[in-house]
Amino acid sequence: MTPEIVVIEGDGIGSEVVPAAVEVLEAVGDFEFTEAAAGDAVKAETGEALPQETYDAAASADATLFGAAGETAADVILPLRTAVGSFVNVRPARSYPGVDAVQAETDLVFLRENTEGVYASHEDRLSADLSTLTRVITTSASERLAEFACEFVGDRGIDGFHVVHKANVMRETDGRFRDAVVGVAEANGIEPKEVLMDAFATRICLDPAQFDVVVCPNLAGDVLSDLAAGLVGGLGLLPSANIGPENALFEPVHGTAPDIAGKGVANPSATILSAAMLLDHLGYDDEAAAVEGAVESVLESGPRTADLGGDAGTEAVTRAVVDRLG
């Protein structure tokens, strides 16, 4: 059966980089693409940032490829992650030959809890002077992330992982997260290394090679992976996968980039690499490796977009990747 991939361009440069990734996917396999809408423009037109039909399409497809959303991001991406049952966000951050990186030896993967923390949407305005935010941490979600992490490092022959937290201050919430992750790891014969998240922010800048796989709560994973992007050349190089038990959602880490939207100059690399992760998820291992290799070749020898010091546009970079695929 031909895999069904839901395609949601979203806002801003999403309408430029997502078609680029679809073009690459079409070059390596036979897929059924279903277009769906979400984001600021959709809300302006219909009153809903994420129409029910888009949610349902993502929930029933084999995989979803998403671009970016603007002001309605929280109303789009969080429900979409729920639609695919995502419990972990996988964010690789690595440097590439030919790209001017702050730390050229960076090569790590963030495994970020994807359902709770401060992103559980429990905010309240209690008075004209006071607002509160409830942070949600459960043992079950933390253990589920840890089980995934153990399988992840085991499948790749990696010796353990780091768990990043702030349990010295947030003793109940991050303490629960740390205890759950460490407990599952030790039950699987793994001794994780613990790092406080603020210390991690310093250590990754000074020596990123000491880290391989990093397991962290939701907000910490969001912020720290963006920090890692700065070490390798920018957000235009970071893909991500929101993994559920059977379904998954793939998206670049970057946002809508309104300053360059519509100019045809956006870097499609992160979205194409997200498509490579999608291929891997669907079991197209050889095709995923081929796409990753093609992107790496283009990053090394060009053409490159302006964010990487070049003068090529989105279409030229996409065409170069497709040409590398033969």
DRENDO-1510 file (C-alpha; in Angstrom, 1 decimal, always signed):
<recs>
REC; n; res; u; v; w
REC; 1; MET; +0.0; +0.0; +0.0 .
REC; 2; THR; +1.3; +3.5; -0.9 .
REC; 3; PRO; +2.1; +5.5; +2.2 .
REC; 4; GLU; -0.1; +8.6; +2.8 .
REC; 5; ILE; +1.7; +11.7; +3.8 .
REC; 6; VAL; -0.3; +14.8; +4.9 .
REC; 7; VAL; +1.4; +18.0; +3.8 .
REC; 8; ILE; +0.7; +21.2; +5.8 .
REC; 9; GLU; +2.6; +24.2; +4.5 .
REC; 10; GLY; +1.4; +26.6; +7.2 .
REC; 11; ASP; +2.6; +30.2; +7.2 .
REC; 12; GLY; +5.6; +32.3; +6.0 .
REC; 13; ILE; +8.4; +30.3; +4.4 .
REC; 14; GLY; +6.4; +27.1; +5.0 .
REC; 15; SER; +4.9; +27.6; +1.6 .
REC; 16; GLU; +8.4; +27.6; +0.1 .
REC; 17; VAL; +10.3; +24.9; +2.0 .
REC; 18; VAL; +7.6; +22.3; +2.3 .
REC; 19; PRO; +7.1; +22.0; -1.5 .
REC; 20; ALA; +10.9; +21.7; -1.7 .
REC; 21; ALA; +10.8; +18.7; +0.6 .
REC; 22; VAL; +7.9; +17.2; -1.2 .
REC; 23; GLU; +9.9; +17.5; -4.5 .
REC; 24; VAL; +12.7; +15.5; -2.8 .
REC; 25; LEU; +10.3; +12.9; -1.5 .
REC; 26; GLU; +8.8; +12.5; -5.0 .
REC; 27; ALA; +12.4; +11.9; -6.3 .
REC; 28; VAL; +13.0; +8.9; -4.1 .
REC; 29; GLY; +9.6; +7.1; -3.7 .
REC; 30; ASP; +6.0; +6.7; -4.5 .
REC; 31; PHE; +3.8; +8.4; -2.0 .
REC; 32; GLU; +0.2; +9.7; -1.8 .
REC; 33; PHE; +0.3; +13.3; -0.7 .
REC; 34; THR; -2.7; +14.9; +0.9 .
REC; 35; GLU; -2.7; +18.7; +1.3 .
REC; 36; ALA; -4.2; +20.2; +4.4 .
REC; 37; ALA; -4.3; +23.8; +5.8 .
REC; 38; ALA; -3.4; +25.3; +9.1 .
REC; 39; GLY; -2.0; +28.6; +10.5 .
REC; 40; ASP; -2.6; +32.3; +10.7 .
REC; 41; ALA; -4.1; +32.7; +7.2 .
REC; 42; VAL; -6.5; +29.8; +7.8 .
REC; 43; LYS; -7.7; +31.4; +11.1 .
REC; 44; ALA; -8.2; +34.7; +9.4 .
REC; 45; GLU; -10.3; +33.1; +6.7 .
REC; 46; THR; -12.2; +30.5; +8.7 .
REC; 47; GLY; -11.8; +31.4; +12.4 .
REC; 48; GLU; -9.9; +28.2; +13.1 .
REC; 49; ALA; -6.1; +27.9; +13.0 .
REC; 50; LEU; -6.4; +24.1; +12.8 .
REC; 51; PRO; -9.5; +22.9; +11.1 .
REC; 52; GLN; -10.9; +19.6; +12.3 .
REC; 53; GLU; -10.4; +18.1; +8.8 .
REC; 54; THR; -6.7; +18.9; +9.1 .
REC; 55; TYR; -6.4; +17.3; +12.5 .
REC; 56; ASP; -8.3; +14.2; +11.4 .
REC; 57; ALA; -6.1; +13.9; +8.3 .
REC; 58; ALA; -2.9; +14.0; +10.3 .
REC; 59; ALA; -4.3; +11.5; +12.8 .
REC; 60; SER; -5.1; +9.0; +10.1 .
REC; 61; ALA; -2.2; +9.4; +7.7 .
REC; 62; ASP; +1.1; +7.4; +7.9 .
REC; 63; ALA; +3.0; +10.6; +8.5 .
REC; 64; THR; +2.6; +14.4; +8.3 .
REC; 65; LEU; +5.1; +17.0; +7.0 .
REC; 66; PHE; +4.5; +20.4; +8.5 .
REC; 67; GLY; +6.2; +23.8; +7.7 .
REC; 68; ALA; +5.6; +26.5; +10.3 .
REC; 69; ALA; +2.9; +28.6; +11.9 .
REC; 70; GLY; +3.0; +32.2; +13.0 .
REC; 71; GLU; +1.0; +33.8; +15.8 .
REC; 72; THR; -1.2; +30.7; +16.0 .
REC; 73; ALA; +1.7; +28.3; +16.5 .
REC; 74; ALA; +0.4; +27.0; +19.9 .
REC; 75; ASP; -3.0; +26.4; +18.4 .
REC; 76; VAL; -1.6; +24.4; +15.5 .
REC; 77; ILE; +1.6; +22.5; +16.4 .
REC; 78; LEU; +0.5; +21.3; +19.9 .
REC; 79; PRO; -2.8; +19.8; +18.7 .
REC; 80; LEU; -1.0; +18.3; +15.7 .
REC; 81; ARG; +1.4; +16.6; +18.0 .
REC; 82; THR; -1.6; +15.3; +19.9 .
REC; 83; ALA; -3.2; +14.1; +16.7 .
REC; 84; VAL; -0.3; +11.8; +15.9 .
REC; 85; GLY; +0.1; +10.7; +19.5 .
REC; 86; SER; +3.6; +12.2; +19.8 .
REC; 87; PHE; +5.4; +11.6; +23.1 .
REC; 88; VAL; +8.9; +12.5; +22.1 .
REC; 89; ASN; +10.4; +15.2; +19.9 .
REC; 90; VAL; +13.6; +14.0; +18.2 .
REC; 91; ARG; +16.0; +16.9; +17.3 .
REC; 92; PRO; +19.4; +16.1; +15.8 .
REC; 93; ALA; +21.9; +19.0; +15.8 .
REC; 94; ARG; +25.1; +18.4; +13.8 .
REC; 95; SER; +27.6; +20.4; +11.9 .
REC; 96; TYR; +28.2; +19.9; +8.2 .
REC; 97; PRO; +31.4; +20.1; +6.0 .
REC; 98; GLY; +31.4; +23.5; +4.2 .
REC; 99; VAL; +29.2; +25.2; +6.7 .
REC; 100; ASP; +30.8; +27.8; +9.0 .
REC; 101; ALA; +30.0; +26.4; +12.4 .
REC; 102; VAL; +30.9; +27.9; +15.8 .
REC; 103; GLN; +31.6; +24.3; +17.0 .
REC; 104; ALA; +32.4; +22.1; +14.0 .
REC; 105; GLU; +32.5; +18.9; +16.2 .
REC; 106; THR; +28.8; +19.2; +17.2 .
REC; 107; ASP; +26.9; +16.0; +16.6 .
REC; 108; LEU; +24.2; +15.2; +19.1 .
REC; 109; VAL; +20.5; +14.4; +19.3 .
REC; 110; PHE; +18.0; +15.8; +21.7 .
REC; 111; LEU; +15.1; +13.6; +22.9 .
REC; 112; ARG; +12.6; +16.0; +24.3 .
REC; 113; GLU; +9.5; +15.0; +26.2 .
REC; 114; ASN; +6.6; +16.2; +24.0 .
REC; 115; THR; +3.4; +16.3; +26.0 .
REC; 116; GLU; +3.7; +18.1; +29.2 .
REC; 117; GLY; +5.8; +20.5; +31.3 .
REC; 118; VAL; +4.9; +24.2; +30.9 .
REC; 119; TYR; +3.5; +23.4; +27.4 .
REC; 120; ALA; +0.5; +21.6; +28.9 .
REC; 121; SER; -1.4; +24.9; +28.6 .
REC; 122; HIS; -2.4; +25.4; +32.2 .
REC; 123; GLU; -2.1; +29.2; +32.4 .
REC; 124; ASP; -4.4; +31.5; +34.4 .
REC; 125; ARG; -4.8; +35.2; +34.8 .
REC; 126; LEU; -5.9; +35.6; +38.4 .
REC; 127; SER; -5.9; +39.3; +38.7 .
REC; 128; ALA; -4.7; +42.5; +37.0 .
REC; 129; ASP; -1.4; +41.9; +38.6 .
REC; 130; LEU; -1.0; +38.1; +38.7 .
REC; 131; SER; -0.8; +35.3; +36.2 .
REC; 132; THR; +0.2; +31.7; +36.9 .
REC; 133; LEU; +1.5; +28.7; +34.9 .
REC; 134; THR; +1.2; +25.2; +36.2 .
REC; 135; ARG; +4.0; +22.8; +35.2 .
REC; 136; VAL; +2.9; +19.2; +34.7 .
REC; 137; ILE; +5.3; +16.3; +35.1 .
REC; 138; THR; +4.1; +12.7; +35.3 .
REC; 139; THR; +6.0; +9.6; +36.0 .
REC; 140; SER; +4.3; +7.8; +33.1 .
REC; 141; ALA; +5.3; +10.3; +30.4 .
REC; 142; SER; +8.8; +10.5; +31.8 .
REC; 143; GLU; +9.2; +6.7; +31.8 .
REC; 144; ARG; +7.8; +6.5; +28.3 .
REC; 145; LEU; +10.4; +9.0; +27.1 .
REC; 146; ALA; +13.1; +7.0; +28.9 .
REC; 147; GLU; +12.1; +3.7; +27.3 .
REC; 148; PHE; +12.3; +5.4; +23.9 .
REC; 149; ALA; +15.8; +6.8; +24.8 .
REC; 150; CYS; +17.0; +3.3; +25.9 .
REC; 151; GLU; +15.8; +1.8; +22.6 .
REC; 152; PHE; +17.3; +4.8; +20.6 .
REC; 153; VAL; +20.8; +4.4; +22.0 .
REC; 154; GLY; +20.6; +0.6; +21.9 .
REC; 155; ASP; +19.7; +0.6; +18.2 .
REC; 156; ARG; +22.6; +2.9; +17.4 .
REC; 157; GLY; +25.2; +1.2; +19.5 .
REC; 158; ILE; +25.6; +4.3; +21.7 .
REC; 159; ASP; +26.8; +3.9; +25.3 .
REC; 160; GLY; +24.2; +5.6; +27.4 .
REC; 161; PHE; +22.8; +9.2; +27.4 .
REC; 162; HIS; +22.8; +12.4; +29.3 .
REC; 163; VAL; +19.7; +13.4; +31.2 .
REC; 164; VAL; +19.3; +17.2; +31.6 .
REC; 165; HIS; +17.2; +18.7; +34.4 .
REC; 166; LYS; +17.0; +21.3; +37.1 .
REC; 167; ALA; +16.0; +19.0; +40.0 .
REC; 168; ASN; +18.2; +21.0; +42.4 .
REC; 169; VAL; +15.6; +23.8; +42.3 .
REC; 170; MET; +12.4; +22.3; +40.8 .
REC; 171; ARG; +12.7; +19.4; +43.2 .
REC; 172; GLU; +9.2; +18.0; +42.8 .
REC; 173; THR; +8.7; +18.3; +39.1 .
REC; 174; ASP; +12.2; +17.9; +37.6 .
REC; 175; GLY; +13.0; +15.6; +40.5 .
REC; 176; ARG; +10.2; +13.3; +39.4 .
REC; 177; PHE; +11.4; +13.6; +35.8 .
REC; 178; ARG; +15.0; +12.7; +36.7 .
REC; 179; ASP; +14.0; +9.8; +39.0 .
REC; 180; ALA; +11.7; +8.3; +36.4 .
REC; 181; VAL; +14.3; +8.6; +33.6 .
REC; 182; VAL; +17.2; +7.3; +35.7 .
REC; 183; GLY; +15.1; +4.4; +37.0 .
REC; 184; VAL; +14.1; +3.2; +33.6 .
REC; 185; ALA; +17.7; +3.6; +32.3 .
REC; 186; GLU; +19.1; +1.6; +35.2 .
REC; 187; ALA; +16.5; -1.1; +34.7 .
REC; 188; ASN; +17.8; -1.4; +31.1 .
REC; 189; GLY; +21.4; -1.6; +32.2 .
REC; 190; ILE; +22.2; +2.0; +31.3 .
REC; 191; GLU; +23.8; +4.5; +33.7 .
REC; 192; PRO; +22.8; +7.9; +32.5 .
REC; 193; LYS; +24.9; +10.9; +33.2 .
REC; 194; GLU; +23.1; +13.8; +34.9 .
REC; 195; VAL; +23.7; +17.5; +34.0 .
REC; 196; LEU; +21.9; +20.5; +35.3 .
REC; 197; MET; +20.3; +22.4; +32.4 .
REC; 198; ASP; +22.1; +25.7; +33.1 .
REC; 199; ALA; +25.5; +23.9; +33.3 .
REC; 200; PHE; +24.6; +22.0; +30.1 .
REC; 201; ALA; +24.1; +25.4; +28.3 .
REC; 202; THR; +27.7; +26.3; +29.1 .
REC; 203; ARG; +29.2; +22.9; +28.5 .
REC; 204; ILE; +27.7; +22.4; +25.1 .
REC; 205; CYS; +29.1; +25.8; +23.9 .
REC; 206; LEU; +32.6; +25.0; +25.2 .
REC; 207; ASP; +32.7; +21.3; +24.2 .
REC; 208; PRO; +29.7; +19.8; +22.4 .
REC; 209; ALA; +31.6; +16.7; +21.5 .
REC; 210; GLN; +31.1; +15.4; +25.1 .
REC; 211; PHE; +27.4; +14.9; +24.4 .
REC; 212; ASP; +25.8; +12.4; +22.1 .
REC; 213; VAL; +22.1; +11.8; +23.1 .
REC; 214; VAL; +20.5; +14.3; +25.5 .
REC; 215; VAL; +17.2; +13.5; +27.3 .
REC; 216; CYS; +15.3; +16.4; +28.7 .
REC; 217; PRO; +11.9; +17.9; +29.7 .
REC; 218; ASN; +9.8; +19.7; +27.2 .
REC; 219; LEU; +10.8; +23.4; +27.6 .
REC; 220; ALA; +14.5; +22.6; +28.3 .
REC; 221; GLY; +14.7; +20.5; +25.1 .
REC; 222; ASP; +13.1; +23.3; +23.1 .
REC; 223; VAL; +15.5; +26.0; +24.3 .
REC; 224; LEU; +18.7; +23.9; +24.4 .
REC; 225; SER; +18.2; +22.5; +20.9 .
REC; 226; ASP; +17.9; +26.0; +19.6 .
REC; 227; LEU; +21.1; +26.8; +21.3 .
REC; 228; ALA; +22.7; +23.9; +19.6 .
REC; 229; ALA; +21.5; +25.3; +16.3 .
REC; 230; GLY; +23.6; +28.3; +16.9 .
REC; 231; LEU; +26.7; +26.1; +17.1 .
REC; 232; VAL; +26.2; +24.4; +13.8 .
REC; 233; GLY; +25.1; +27.3; +11.5 .
REC; 234; GLY; +21.6; +28.2; +12.4 .
REC; 235; LEU; +18.0; +27.0; +12.6 .
REC; 236; GLY; +17.9; +26.4; +8.9 .
REC; 237; LEU; +19.8; +23.2; +9.5 .
REC; 238; LEU; +17.8; +21.5; +12.2 .
REC; 239; PRO; +15.1; +19.0; +11.4 .
REC; 240; SER; +12.8; +17.3; +13.9 .
REC; 241; ALA; +10.4; +14.4; +14.4 .
REC; 242; ASN; +7.4; +14.2; +16.7 .
REC; 243; ILE; +7.1; +10.4; +17.3 .
REC; 244; GLY; +4.1; +8.6; +18.4 .
REC; 245; PRO; +3.4; +4.8; +18.9 .
REC; 246; GLU; +2.4; +4.4; +15.2 .
REC; 247; ASN; +2.2; +7.9; +13.7 .
REC; 248; ALA; +4.5; +10.9; +13.5 .
REC; 249; LEU; +4.8; +14.5; +12.5 .
REC; 250; PHE; +7.9; +16.0; +10.9 .
REC; 251; GLU; +8.8; +19.7; +10.9 .
REC; 252; PRO; +11.8; +22.0; +10.7 .
REC; 253; VAL; +12.8; +23.6; +14.0 .
REC; 254; HIS; +12.8; +27.1; +12.5 .
REC; 255; GLY; +9.7; +29.3; +12.3 .
REC; 256; THR; +7.9; +31.3; +9.6 .
REC; 257; ALA; +10.8; +33.8; +9.0 .
REC; 258; PRO; +8.4; +36.6; +8.0 .
REC; 259; ASP; +11.4; +38.9; +7.0 .
REC; 260; ILE; +12.2; +36.7; +4.1 .
REC; 261; ALA; +8.9; +35.0; +3.4 .
REC; 262; GLY; +7.8; +35.2; -0.3 .
REC; 263; LYS; +11.3; +36.1; -1.5 .
REC; 264; GLY; +12.3; +32.6; -2.6 .
REC; 265; VAL; +15.5; +32.7; -0.5 .
REC; 266; ALA; +14.6; +30.4; +2.4 .
REC; 267; ASN; +17.0; +27.6; +3.3 .
REC; 268; PRO; +15.1; +24.3; +2.7 .
REC; 269; SER; +17.7; +22.1; +4.3 .
REC; 270; ALA; +15.9; +21.6; +7.7 .
REC; 271; THR; +12.7; +20.7; +6.0 .
REC; 272; ILE; +14.4; +18.3; +3.5 .
REC; 273; LEU; +16.2; +16.7; +6.4 .
REC; 274; SER; +12.9; +16.4; +8.3 .
REC; 275; ALA; +11.6; +14.6; +5.2 .
REC; 276; ALA; +14.6; +12.2; +5.5 .
REC; 277; MET; +13.6; +11.5; +9.1 .
REC; 278; LEU; +10.1; +10.8; +7.7 .
REC; 279; LEU; +11.5; +8.3; +5.2 .
REC; 280; ASP; +13.4; +6.6; +8.0 .
REC; 281; HIS; +10.2; +6.4; +10.1 .
REC; 282; LEU; +8.3; +4.8; +7.2 .
REC; 283; GLY; +11.1; +2.2; +6.8 .
REC; 284; TYR; +12.7; +3.7; +3.7 .
REC; 285; ASP; +16.2; +3.4; +5.2 .
REC; 286; ASP; +18.2; +3.6; +2.0 .
REC; 287; GLU; +16.2; +6.5; +0.6 .
REC; 288; ALA; +16.6; +8.4; +4.0 .
REC; 289; ALA; +20.3; +7.9; +3.9 .
REC; 290; ALA; +20.4; +9.0; +0.2 .
REC; 291; VAL; +18.5; +12.3; +1.0 .
REC; 292; GLU; +20.8; +13.0; +4.0 .
REC; 293; GLY; +23.8; +12.4; +1.8 .
REC; 294; ALA; +22.5; +14.7; -0.9 .
REC; 295; VAL; +21.8; +17.5; +1.5 .
REC; 296; GLU; +25.3; +17.1; +3.0 .
REC; 297; SER; +26.9; +17.2; -0.4 .
REC; 298; VAL; +25.0; +20.4; -1.3 .
REC; 299; LEU; +25.9; +22.0; +2.0 .
REC; 300; GLU; +29.6; +21.2; +1.4 .
REC; 301; SER; +30.0; +22.3; -2.2 .
REC; 302; GLY; +27.0; +24.5; -2.8 .
REC; 303; PRO; +24.8; +26.1; -3.9 .
REC; 304; ARG; +23.9; +27.7; -0.5 .
REC; 305; THR; +21.3; +30.2; +0.6 .
REC; 306; ALA; +22.2; +33.6; +2.1 .
REC; 307; ASP; +21.9; +32.4; +5.7 .
REC; 308; LEU; +24.9; +30.1; +5.0 .
REC; 309; GLY; +26.9; +32.8; +3.1 .
REC; 310; GLY; +25.7; +32.0; -0.4 .
REC; 311; ASP; +23.4; +33.7; -2.9 .
REC; 312; ALA; +21.2; +30.8; -4.1 .
REC; 313; GLY; +17.5; +30.7; -3.7 .
REC; 314; THR; +15.3; +27.9; -2.4 .
REC; 315; GLU; +14.6; +26.4; -5.8 .
REC; 316; ALA; +18.3; +26.3; -6.8 .
REC; 317; VAL; +19.2; +24.5; -3.6 .
REC; 318; THR; +16.3; +22.1; -3.9 .
REC; 319; ARG; +17.2; +21.3; -7.5 .
REC; 320; ALA; +20.8; +20.6; -6.5 .
REC; 321; VAL; +19.6; +18.1; -3.8 .
REC; 322; VAL; +17.4; +16.4; -6.3 .
REC; 323; ASP; +20.2; +16.3; -8.9 .
REC; 324; ARG; +22.5; +14.7; -6.3 .
REC; 325; LEU; +19.9; +11.9; -5.9 .
REC; 326; GLY; +20.4; +11.0; -9.5 .
</recs>
